[in-house]
Amino acid sequence: MPPLVTQLLELYLRLGGSVLLGWILGRQLPKVVPAYLGKFLFWIGVPISIFAFLRHADLSGPIWIASVAAWVAIFFGAGLAWIWIVLQGGKEGIGGWGLGAGDWGRLTGGQNNADVSSESPNPQSLLWSKPTQGSFLLASMVGNTGYLGYPVTLALVGSQYFGWALFYDLLGTTLGAYGLGVVLAARFGMAAQSHWKILQAVVINPALWSFALGLIFRNLPLSNPVEESLRLCGWGAVALSLVLIGMRLSQLSDWDSLGQAWVSLGIKMLLVPMLLGLGLLLLGVSGSPLLVIVLQMAMPPAFATLILAEAYDLDRNLTVTALAVGSTGLLFTLPVWLLLFGR
């Protein structure tokens, strides 16, 4: 059996088995269990895994490229989503920002669609309310580079290049989701929230603190039992993260807005990693670092998008549908990235 096939089968068994277990447990256990497990992983499990794996990660070379690539992917995904919304056509454009359908028609030399829509409203525009636009943008730009990206990277690339995944997630996705993501959610949402509370949530994020501590103490010598305990705790947190994803997926029941979800996932999980991956390859980034970056770019929408949708009253149906379909679709897109950008 080819090594690539063996590698994928092992990954699918790990991912599928853990997520399936979580899905079964999520159906049987009280709904408070995923909430408590999520808090445990947020405050204890994930920080320990970051600290543990960072000790063995190779941080040499231009690792900062991962963070820059994350921000480029965020803005590129948002830009493509913005263009799609404008082309689909709301009379007021993107939530009152930028170009409306009529403006786009004038720029491209076509008919002034705004005048047409004033006489006969475009039925398509009814699908693109401001909350829907916000959810569509978030699903196209912010990926699950932590709970899902970490185990995928560790399984396919190994702990040696885990630092690249960390820099992508913590200095890219996390700050992007609770920075630019909050700005967009507040702009398109129907509920007002305290920006100070969101900023406070970013500052006290234990993953960022463990990342900083891991960088400071990564060369601190530890005894073998302590080192082994850290490693076991780190892998245990990874397994529990996959179980938690299964639990949360088991509680998703809305499958509306499937068409819009497919488009946002096509942007987030196909176009962005494909085009930016080829761009990085042309710039000289190759091997395992390139594969890590592409895998992180290709992750399905983050659960942070659901948190923002709930907090700012965005389109929950679209957000939930994108989460469920994207998490399932990852199994089909992973072989593509391994074939194109694998070692």
C-alpha positions in Angstrom: 0.0 0.0 0.0 1.5 3.5 -0.9 2.7 5.5 2.0 0.2 8.3 1.2 -2.7 6.0 1.4 -1.5 4.5 4.7 -0.9 7.9 6.1 -4.5 9.0 5.2 -6.1 5.8 6.5 -4.3 6.3 9.9 -5.4 9.9 10.0 -9.0 9.0 9.1 -9.1 6.4 11.8 -7.9 8.8 14.4 -10.1 11.7 13.3 -13.1 9.6 12.4 -12.9 7.4 15.5 -12.6 10.3 17.9 -15.2 12.5 16.2 -17.6 9.5 16.0 -17.1 8.7 19.6 -17.8 12.4 20.4 -20.9 12.4 18.3 -22.3 9.3 20.1 -21.5 10.7 23.5 -23.0 14.0 22.5 -26.3 12.3 21.7 -26.3 10.3 25.0 -24.9 12.7 27.6 -26.4 15.9 29.0 -25.8 19.0 26.9 -23.8 20.5 29.7 -21.0 17.9 29.2 -19.7 19.4 26.0 -19.7 22.8 27.6 -17.7 21.6 30.6 -15.3 19.7 28.3 -14.9 22.8 26.2 -14.0 24.9 29.2 -11.5 22.3 30.4 -9.8 22.2 27.0 -9.8 26.0 26.7 -8.3 26.7 30.2 -6.2 23.6 30.7 -6.0 21.0 27.9 -5.0 23.1 24.9 -2.6 25.3 26.8 -0.8 22.2 28.1 -0.6 20.7 24.6 0.8 23.9 23.2 3.4 24.1 25.9 4.3 20.4 25.5 4.6 20.3 21.7 6.3 23.6 21.5 9.3 22.1 23.4 10.0 19.8 20.5 9.0 22.1 17.6 11.6 23.4 15.2 11.3 27.2 15.4 14.3 27.9 13.2 13.9 29.5 9.8 11.4 32.1 8.7 8.5 30.7 10.8 6.9 34.2 10.8 5.8 33.4 7.3 3.0 31.2 8.8 1.5 34.2 10.6 1.7 36.5 7.6 0.2 33.7 5.4 -2.7 33.4 7.9 -3.5 37.1 7.6 -3.2 37.0 3.8 -5.6 34.1 3.8 -8.1 35.9 6.1 -8.2 39.0 3.9 -8.2 37.0 0.7 -11.1 34.9 1.8 -13.0 37.9 3.0 -12.3 39.7 -0.3 -13.6 36.8 -2.4 -16.7 36.5 -0.3 -17.3 40.2 -0.6 -17.1 40.0 -4.4 -19.5 37.1 -4.4 -22.0 38.9 -2.3 -21.8 42.0 -4.6 -22.3 39.9 -7.7 -25.3 38.1 -6.1 -26.7 41.4 -5.6 -28.0 43.4 -2.6 -29.3 46.7 -3.6 -27.5 48.3 -0.6 -24.3 46.3 -1.3 -22.4 44.8 1.6 -24.3 46.0 4.6 -24.1 49.5 3.4 -20.3 49.3 2.7 -18.6 49.6 -0.6 -20.4 48.7 -3.9 -23.9 47.7 -4.4 -25.1 45.7 -7.4 -25.8 48.9 -9.4 -22.3 50.3 -8.7 -20.8 47.0 -9.8 -22.7 47.2 -13.0 -21.5 50.7 -13.7 -17.9 49.8 -13.1 -18.1 46.8 -15.4 -19.9 48.7 -18.1 -23.1 46.8 -17.7 -26.6 47.8 -17.0 -27.3 49.8 -13.8 -28.8 47.0 -11.8 -29.7 49.3 -9.0 -32.2 51.1 -11.3 -33.7 47.8 -12.3 -34.0 46.5 -8.8 -35.8 49.7 -7.8 -38.5 48.8 -10.2 -38.5 45.0 -9.7 -36.7 43.8 -6.6 -34.1 41.0 -7.2 -35.3 37.9 -5.4 -31.7 36.9 -5.0 -31.1 39.9 -2.8 -33.6 38.7 -0.3 -31.2 35.9 0.5 -28.5 38.3 1.5 -29.6 40.2 4.6 -26.9 41.9 6.6 -26.7 39.0 9.2 -26.4 36.5 6.3 -23.6 38.6 4.7 -21.8 38.7 8.1 -22.0 34.9 8.6 -20.9 34.3 5.0 -17.8 36.5 5.4 -16.8 34.9 8.6 -17.2 31.3 7.3 -15.1 32.2 4.3 -12.1 33.6 6.3 -11.7 32.0 9.7 -10.8 28.3 10.0 -10.7 25.8 12.7 -6.9 25.9 12.9 -6.8 24.9 16.6 -9.0 22.1 17.7 -8.9 20.5 14.2 -5.8 22.0 12.6 -3.5 20.9 15.4 -4.3 17.2 15.3 -4.2 17.1 11.5 -0.8 18.8 11.4 0.6 16.5 14.1 -0.7 13.4 12.3 0.5 14.4 8.8 3.6 16.4 9.4 4.7 15.6 12.9 5.6 17.7 16.0 8.9 19.0 14.4 6.9 21.6 12.4 4.1 22.1 14.9 5.5 25.6 15.6 4.4 26.7 12.1 0.8 25.6 12.9 1.0 27.4 16.3 2.2 30.7 14.7 -0.6 30.4 12.0 -3.3 29.7 14.6 -2.4 32.0 17.5 -0.9 35.0 15.7 -3.2 34.6 12.7 -6.6 32.9 13.2 -7.2 33.7 16.8 -6.4 37.4 16.5 -8.2 37.5 13.2 -11.4 35.9 14.6 -11.6 38.1 17.7 -10.2 41.2 15.9 -11.3 41.6 12.4 -14.1 39.0 12.9 -15.6 41.0 15.8 -15.5 44.2 13.7 -17.4 42.5 10.9 -19.8 40.8 13.2 -20.6 44.1 14.9 -21.1 45.8 11.6 -23.4 43.2 10.1 -25.1 41.8 13.3 -28.3 42.9 14.8 -27.2 42.8 18.5 -24.8 45.2 20.1 -22.0 43.8 22.2 -19.3 45.4 24.4 -16.1 45.5 22.4 -14.2 45.8 25.7 -15.4 42.3 26.7 -14.2 40.8 23.4 -10.8 42.5 23.8 -10.7 41.2 27.3 -11.4 37.7 26.1 -8.4 37.9 23.7 -6.1 39.2 26.3 -6.9 36.5 28.8 -6.8 33.7 26.2 -4.8 31.0 27.9 -3.6 29.6 24.6 -1.7 32.8 23.9 -0.2 32.8 27.4 0.9 29.2 27.2 2.4 30.0 23.8 4.4 32.8 25.4 5.5 30.6 28.3 6.4 27.8 26.0 8.7 30.1 24.0 10.4 31.3 27.2 10.9 27.9 28.8 11.2 25.6 25.8 14.9 25.1 26.5 14.4 24.5 30.2 15.7 21.0 31.0 13.0 18.7 32.6 13.3 15.2 33.9 12.2 12.3 31.7 9.1 11.5 33.7 7.9 15.2 33.6 8.7 15.4 29.9 6.8 12.1 29.2 3.8 13.3 31.3 3.7 16.6 29.3 3.7 14.6 26.1 0.9 12.3 27.2 -1.2 15.2 28.4 -0.6 17.0 25.1 -1.8 14.0 23.0 -4.7 13.5 25.4 -5.8 17.1 24.9 -5.6 16.5 21.1 -7.9 13.4 21.4 -10.3 15.2 23.6 -10.5 18.1 21.2 -11.6 15.7 18.4 -14.2 14.2 20.8 -15.5 17.7 21.6 -15.9 18.4 17.9 -18.0 15.3 17.5 -20.1 16.3 20.5 -20.8 19.8 19.1 -21.6 18.4 15.6 -24.1 16.0 17.2 -26.0 19.1 18.5 -26.2 20.8 15.2 -29.6 20.3 13.6 -30.1 23.1 11.1 -29.2 22.4 7.5 -30.7 25.4 5.9 -28.7 27.8 3.7 -26.9 24.9 2.1 -26.3 26.7 -1.2 -24.6 29.7 0.5 -22.6 27.4 2.7 -21.2 25.5 -0.3 -20.0 28.8 -1.8 -18.3 29.9 1.4 -16.7 26.5 1.9 -15.5 26.6 -1.7 -13.8 29.9 -1.0 -12.4 28.9 2.4 -11.4 25.3 1.8 -10.5 25.2 -1.9 -9.8 28.6 -3.6 -7.8 30.2 -0.8 -5.5 27.3 0.0 -5.0 26.4 -3.7 -4.1 29.9 -4.9 -2.1 31.0 -1.9 -0.4 27.6 -1.7 0.8 28.0 -5.3 1.8 31.6 -4.6 3.9 30.5 -1.6 5.5 27.8 -3.8 6.5 30.4 -6.3 8.0 32.5 -3.6 10.3 29.6 -2.5 8.3 28.1 0.4 8.3 24.3 0.1 8.4 21.0 1.9 6.8 20.5 5.3 6.4 24.3 6.2 4.3 24.8 3.0 2.2 21.7 3.7 1.5 22.9 7.3 0.4 26.4 6.0 -1.8 24.9 3.3 -3.4 22.5 5.7 -4.2 25.3 8.1 -5.6 27.4 5.3 -7.8 24.5 4.2 -9.5 23.9 7.6 -13.3 24.2 7.8 -14.9 27.2 9.5 -13.9 27.7 13.1 -16.4 27.3 16.0 -15.5 30.9 16.8 -17.8 31.8 13.9 -20.7 30.2 15.8 -19.7 32.1 18.9 -19.7 35.4 17.0 -23.0 34.5 15.3 -24.7 34.0 18.6 -23.2 37.1 20.2 -24.0 39.4 17.4 -27.2 37.8 16.1 -25.9 36.9 12.7 -27.3 34.1 10.4 -27.0 31.1 12.7 -28.5 28.7 10.1 -25.8 29.5 7.6 -23.1 29.4 10.2 -24.2 26.0 11.5 -24.6 24.5 8.0 -21.1 25.7 7.0 -19.6 24.1 10.2 -21.2 20.8 9.7 -20.6 20.5 5.9 -17.1 21.8 6.2 -16.1 19.5 8.9 -17.3 16.5 6.9 -15.8 17.8 3.6 -12.3 18.0 5.1 -12.1 14.2 4.7 -12.4 14.6 1.0 -10.1 17.6 0.6 -7.1 16.4 2.6 -5.8 14.0 -0.1 -5.8 16.9 -2.6 -3.4 19.0 -0.5 -1.2 16.0 0.3 -0.9 15.2 -3.4 -0.3 18.8 -4.5 1.9 20.1 -1.6 3.1 16.9 0.2 6.7 16.0 0.6 
